[in-house]
Amino acid sequence: MQRVVFSTWQGELIDNRNKPKDEWKESSYKLPLTYEDDLPSRAFIGWDGVAIFDEDIDVVRLACEYALQYQKYSEACGRCTPGRWGGKVLYDLLEKISRGEGLAEDIEQIKKMSQTMIRTSKCEIGKTVPKPILDLIEYYKDQFDRCILEQSKSKEYGKDSRYISKVTAPCIDMCPSKVDIPAYIEALKDMDFEASLSATRVTMPLAHTCGRVCPSPCEDGCRRANLDEPISIMELKRLGADYESDHNLSWIHPYKPEFPRNDGKKVAIIGAGPAGLSAAYYLGLKGIAVDIFEELPVLGGEVAVGVPQFRMPIEKYNKDIELVTSLPTVTVYTNHRVDANRLKEIHKEYDATLLGFGARLSKKVRAKNERTDMEGYWGAIEMLDKVNLWHKYRIGSPVSNELKDKTVVCVGGGFTSLDVVRCAIREGAKKVIMLYRRDEKTIIRNTTYEEYHEAVEEGVEFIFHSAVEEIIDEDNKLKKLIVNRFELVPDPDGGKPQLKKIEGANFEIECDYLIPAVSQALDTQILPEEWEIEMTSWNSIKTNGRDFMTSKEGLFAAGDCEYGPMTIVNAVYQAKRAASVISRYIYTGKLTLNDDEIMEDHLSRLKVYNKDEKIVGWMAGLPRMVSQKLETNERKTNNLEVNLGFSGEEAIAEAQRCMRCYYIAMVAV
């Protein structure tokens, strides 16, 4: 709960003006009362209302500045007349009132234009900007009347007040990397693939990759879902990247890379996975020298050696990698293992060091008689490494040598476990079973419906509400598993149902291989003991989650090593934020966020998407496009890419479903 002077945010009308403080109502929303550190916010204004924190705020100027932010946006957009010219009318009239030259009829004109914009603007930004302005005119009528009747300037007119704004959208807010999704989709409507890719790479350099293997959290914040079905956001993302590589275009950067600075400053990055590559890209674009140290003989981290070729073709991922390594300031060293002693050397030599190594130790299933040296016991990471090193790089030997005509049991319920079982099918296993403690809905939520459905089509047998109790071997060779069954038991207190073992329901599975894919852990031997790096309860490297510096000065962490096993899009977000902080830190020695990053954090706490919103003004029932997939019999014996993507016509049809749900938020400080 938060104490505010006044608020109309999301319909929660709070008016504490002229009331004793002990009678003030509090807001239930996480409004940005403090902008940054000890700097208080005076007001917050956005798409769904306004909140005032300072009783002396000049609301006329606040409304005018908010209209100005939209005016800047609409000039750049220009997609519809009500939005572009309506925004200009709002700003001109509010500016006129603020400088003491307004008339009573100007207020009526603002109201009329606002209603026109709400009804007829092409996108949500034009529809929503008038809302808080109308709230201020209604509830702070006295301030507007004083400017008009006395022909006087508003009390802060011409003063050096500070207003910080950010354009967002529900899908952008839900995307960990904050990709400007409406922008890249809008470009696809015009078949402008280069503009689409450029918009994506502002915050997501791995467009080929994240256009194929992202779990699409953005779709959980798609307002289209309130009307019918969410936009197929991930499927559309790959189009710009594929266009670039298929047509052998020069690299499409979000902005022109800066020349190498040659000022002696340099940054070390440990690990060439999604986090390391992303940090190197955004530092490299700024002209900052970066050296990446990678233990494997190939670049790309777990996406390269862990994600199967049929899901993430290496030739596509290599394009994302080449985008980074093509920058003149980025140097890569492969086959370079960094241990504790080497890390100490690197940290002395460089102005900042970013740890971006992955979680590559397979965790156990915690069964009786579980031994990693048992023949037939094979960790998921090791198994997938061997699969992918062979199929992608011809390093090692085929896994079919081990799995052909065998029975394979995998334990897990995430992307890694699905990769294991689908690879086992392709390597010729006779029977492939996945054991999962929870239910089908949960495994779909952990991954995607498509991934799970494709595994079922390919012949994987799923046994839910089950877990391995004991592993049986003969002379250290795996023979069978004793498996417990569980059931969901309702909580009598109304909480979440609990899993309870069903006594007497155990069963056995004879198998040749058990592949645990329950999670991964970090190899923390890289960290010098004397540094006493602060760790989380999950044994990952602790940062504050904002600037990503560790407890060691100048040492940053992002991706799996900071959070534990995470998605590519999360790792990219952390790495980009860390790179931004590092780009200032190496010159100032201070940890700072820019206004865009501060506003990003405020909006994430506030939440942009409202799942209870009723959508009006849009035609419902437009079907979500589904991309073509290889037929089951065409794909289950090889590593051809399964998802063939959208055709041009399908892409346009799907892009047309996007409602351009942009919003503007602004804080007065």
MIROGU-732332 format. One record per residue (C-alpha): x, y, z. Coordinates in steps of 0.1 Angstrom, whole numbers, plus 5000, padded with zeros to 4 digits. Layout:
MIROGU-732332
XYZ/...
This chain:
MIROGU-732332
500050005000/501250354991/500350705004/499550944975/497951284974/495651194945/495250904921/492950784893/495250494884/493350194869/490050344882/491150364918/490050714927/491950844957/491651214967/493551294999/493651664994/492651885023/492451575046/494451505078/497351265071/495951005094/492750985073/494550935039/493650645018/496450445003/496950314967/497249934962/499549984931/503349994931/503550354919/506950514915/506950734946/510750744946/512350784912/515850674920/517750644953/516750944974/515151134946/511351154952/508851154924/506351444923/503851274900/503350974877/501151004846/500350724821/497850544799/495450454827/495350764849/497550994870/498950984905/500151294924/502651264952/503451634957/500651864968/502352164952/502652004917/501752214887/499151984871/498652224841/502352194833/502251814840/499451774814/501251994789/504551794793/502651464789/501051594757/504551714745/505951364750/503151224728/503651504703/507251394699/506151024694/503351104670/505551324648/507851014644/504850774639/502450974617/500350654611/496950814616/495451164614/493651164648/496851044665/499251284648/497251604645/495151534676/498251514697/499451844682/496152014691/496251884727/499852004732/499252344715/496152414736/497652304769/500852504762/498652804755/496852764788/500152704807/501653024794/498653234805/496953284771/494253024773/490453064768/487552884783/486652734750/490152574748/489152334776/486052234756/488252184725/490651964745/487751754756/486351714721/489651634705/490351384733/487151194726/487951194689/491451054696/490050784720/487450674694/489450684662/493250664668/494850374650/496850254680/496550254718/498950534724/496550784707/493550624724/495050644759/497050974761/493951184766/492750974796/495051124823/494751464808/490951454811/491351334847/493551634855/491151874839/488251724859/489851694893/492251994892/489852224875/490852514898/494452524884/493252534848/490552794856/493153014874/495453024844/492553104821/490553354842/493553544855/495453504822/498453394843/501153144837/500952814855/503152824886/506052614871/505952754836/509452834824/510952674855/513652404853/511352114862/512351764851/509951514833/511151164823/509050964799/509150614783/507050454756/506150094764/503549824756/502249524775/504149284753/507349494757/507049494795/506549124796/509549064773/512649024795/514749194768/512249474763/512149424725/510149684707/507649424695/505049654680/507749824659/509149504644/505649374637/504549704622/507449694598/506449344587/502949474577/504849684551/507249384543/510149604555/512249334568/515349544574/513349794596/511849494615/515349354622/516749684632/513949744657/514549394672/518349444676/517949754697/517649514726/517949164711/521049094690/520248714687/517348754664/517748424645/517948244678/515248414698/512948394668/513148014671/513747904707/512148174729/509348064753/507548384743/506648534777/505648844757/502548654745/501448634782/501149014780/499549044745/496349244747/495049054717/494548754741/491848954758/490048964725/490848614709/494348484708/497848644713/499948744684/502448484673/505248714684/508248484683/507348344648/507348694634/510748784650/512748554629/511648694595/513849004595/516948794606/516248524580/515848794553/519248934562/521048604560/519048454531/519848764510/523448804522/522849154533/525449364552/524849354589/521749554600/522649724633/520149924653/522450224649/525850284633/528650124654/531050374669/534650374658/537050194682/537850434710/541450334714/541550494749/543050194766/539850084782/538949724778/536349474792/536749094797/533848854792/533948494805/531748284783/530548314747/526948204753/523948434748/524848654778/528548694768/527748754731/525049014739/527149204763/530049204738/527649334711/526349634730/529749724743/531249674708/528649904692/529850174716/533450124703/534649974736/537249694733/536049354745/537849024748/535648704752/537248394768/535348064759/536247724773/534647524744/536147494710/533047664695/531147984702/527548004713/527447834747/524647604756/522547714727/525247584704/526047254721/522747194740/519847304718/519347044689/519947124653/516247054645/515247344668/518147584663/520047534631/523647614638/524047794605/521348044617/522848084652/526248134636/524848434619/523948584652/527448504665/529048654634/527048974639/528949014672/532348894662/532349114631/532549424653/536249544651/536349594689/535449234698/538048954701/537348594709/539548324725/538247974723/539547664741/540447904768/539447764802/539348034829/539947894864/540348084896/543948184890/543248294854/540248494866/542448684890/544848764862/542148884839/540449094866/543749274872/544349334834/540949464825/538849764836/535849544842/535049174839/531649014832/531048664841/528648504816/529348134819/526447894819/525047634842/526547314827/526547064855/523546824854/521846774887/520846434901/517246304905/517946214941/517145854939/518545564959/521645404944/522245704921/525845704909/527145914881/529745644872/527145374866/527045254830/523745384815/523545694837/524145994815/523646354825/521546564801/524146824794/526846564786/524446374763/523346684744/526946804741/527846484723/524746494701/525246854690/529046854687/528646574662/525746694642/526747054641/530547044641/531446674634/533346664666/533346334684/531046054673/527345984668/525245924699/523345654679/526345444687/525045434723/521245474719/520245284689/517645014698/517845104735/515245204760/515845554773/514245714804/514546094809/513546264841/512446634838/509846874826/511547164808/513147254775/516347044782/514346734789/512246774757/515546824738/516846494754/513946284745/513546424710/517246374703/516946014716/514245944691/516446074663/519345864675/517445544670/516245464705/513745184706/511645334734/511845684750/510045764782/509846094801/508946084838/507646404853/506446474888/503746714877/501046724850/500746794813/499647154818/502747234838/505147084812/503447294785/503647604807/507347534813/508047494776/505547544748/502547354736/504247314702/507347154717/505446914739/502946824711/505846754686/507546524711/504246324715/503946304678/507446164675/506745884698/507846004733/505845844761/505046074790/504345944825/503146224847/502946244885/505946004888/509446004901/512345764904/512745614938/515645374932/518045274904/518744904901/522044794886/524044474880/527744504882/527444874879/525344854848/521845014848/519044754846/515744904858/514145184878/511645164906/509245454901/506745614926/503345744915/501846054931/498446224932/497346574937/495646614971/493446924977/494547155005/491847165031/492747525039/492247625002/495847644992/497547484963/496947104959/499946904972/501646604956/501346294977/502845954971/500345674964/501345384986/501545054969/501445204934/505145174926/506145024892/509344924874/510745024841/513444824825/515845054806/519345094793/519745464800/518645714826/519146074816/518446324844/517346664831/515846804862/518047114863/521647234860/524147374885/527047614882/530747514883/531847774908/535447664909/536147964887/535648194917/538748254939/537948154974/539748454989/537348684970/534448554991/531948634963/528448664978/526148384965/522448324965/520648044982/520547874948/524447894947/524348144918/526348464920/524448734938/523949084924/521249334931/519449254898/519749614886/523349694877/524649334879/527849404898/528849134922/530249184957/533649214941/534349564928/534549564889/533249214886/529849174870/527648864863/524748804839/522848504827/522848154842/525748224865/523848514881/520348364882/520647994876/519447814845/517348074825/516048144791/517948304763/515848614764/516448664801/520148624797/520248874769/518349134791/520749094820/523849114797/522549424779/521849604812/525249504825/526949624794/525249954797/526349994833/529849884824/530150134796/529850414822/531550244851/534950194833/535050574828/533550704860/534050424885/530350464894/527350234890/524550424873/521450344854/520150574826/516550714827/515350454803/516550174825/515050334857/511650384840/511850024827/512249894863/509350114875/507049994848/507949624855/506949664891/503749854882/502749594855/501649724821/499349434811/495849414825/494449074819/490949194830/490749474805/487849454781/488949524745/486649744724/486949884689/488649574674/487249284654/487448964673/487848614659/490748664635/492648334636/496248314648/498548194621/500247864626/503547814608/504147504587/506047214604/507746914589/505546614591/506346364618/507746094595/509846354576/511546474608/511946204634/514946024618/516946344610/517946684622/516146894597/514547214611/511047124622/509547474622/509547614587/508247954597/505648184580/505248254544/505148614534/501348604532/501048434566/503348684581/501348984569/498148824580/499548764615/501149114617/497749274608/496349124640/498649344661/496849634678/499949854683/499349874721/501850144728/501550354759/503450654773/504450674809/505950984825/507351074859/507851434872/510751474896/
